Amino acid sequence: MTHLDEQARAILRQNDKGGYTLPTHGLYPYQWNWDSAFAAWGFATFDVARAWDELDTLMASQWDNGMVPHIIFHQPDPGYFPGPDVWQTGQTPETSGISQPPITAIMARLIFEIDERTGRARLEALYPKLVKWHRWWQEMRCTHGPVAIIHPWESGRDNCPDWDIGMAGVDGSAVGPYERRDLGHVHADMRPTKEDYDRYIAIVEFGRSVGWDDTKIVQDGPFLMADPGITFMLLRAHDDLAVLGRALGEDVSEIESWATTLRSALPLIWNDALNAFDARNLRDGAFANILGSGAFLAYLAGAGNPQLEAQLLRAWNAVNYGVPSADPEVDLFNPRKYWRGPTWPVVNALIAIGLNADGHIDLAERLRSETAALIRKHGFYEYFDPVDTTPCGGKDFTWTAAIWLTWARHEPQENAAKGAA
Ligand code: 9WN
């Protein structure tokens, strides 16, 4: 075990609150949905039982309607805004009112395959909850075909340019005074703007005003956009859930039919003018007309194609390290501003899983080695400047430590020796 491996394990342990893991101390003092799924994958490299615990704790906060919230406010903490008093969802424990990328089934499969014998009982307990969550996505968020998000935070790629056209229609001017807490931890240049936050809060206030009724929010809410990123992650998650269901001897025909229906909606998010998958404003049908990293998650769902590959290489070759979160060849690209340019190790890991499965072994390896170089040089930061490597956002970050242990640390010789894909 190398020093970096030890450090990565130590980060997971330091951020472990007993059953759930904080993304990082200070900036994000609660349990986040997709962060937890990555944390579980990381724990699985040295403590499989702890990995299942993480997923159990996440799924334990599932709402009666099947939704699994994006934040679970286990313990009060004044260090984050907006907290439970703003969301007012009336859940116990308190939670936010939106979801986040459904990668839990993807990670559950990876963890199950490490040790199927002991994992079986854990999976049996989790499986019905995952099916219920996936059904919620299909019924509540796929009414327009691809996955719709009702808040940029739902995408996990909060302020990426994909959402600019949808956010332009959100009126944030009536939001009362509030104090952001993120700026006490991270420089404002790296975070979303005040205009973004006013609109984020306006969308939360709308959800609260209709008692977090999904049908009303999808119908009348201030923001509704098709998200290529979640569409591809859900597609992959459906496939993985079906594999898990079959292993348990379950009838997976409902899951298979969701996957077929969702796959048939992919042409709706293909933008010919951009030559790539693209986000779309579902209020008026307009495409975002901007290449984002969500498009490259197509590989995760086996939906890559030569035009997309050309766009991937163009955007990637325009920077030096990792796949950028926004197109480096457009004016709004900003290499340090959150999801408007920086490279995110976790997104790189998901893209690489897809590239590998699609036979692009060399590209997957290039992505791994560039991501590993960033972590070796600076440590386990939240994200990085893809041009000059500057580390950005929170440090000692759980998901960066997790993907180091599971993916970034593995040199090709080692992969070949292990027969890993
Ligand atoms: C809002 C925790 C989360 C990640 C998201 C990332 C960021 C929150 C924020 O942090 O979002 O959910 O306050 O900025 O964008 O992907 O899950 O790491």
Boltz pocket constraint, residues with backbone or C-beta under 6 A from the ligand:
constraints:
  - pocket:
      binder: B
      contacts: [[A, 23], [A, 28], [A, 32], [A, 33], [A, 34], [A, 35], [A, 70], [A, 81], [A, 153], [A, 155], [A, 156], [A, 157], [A, 158], [A, 182]]
      max_distance: 6.0
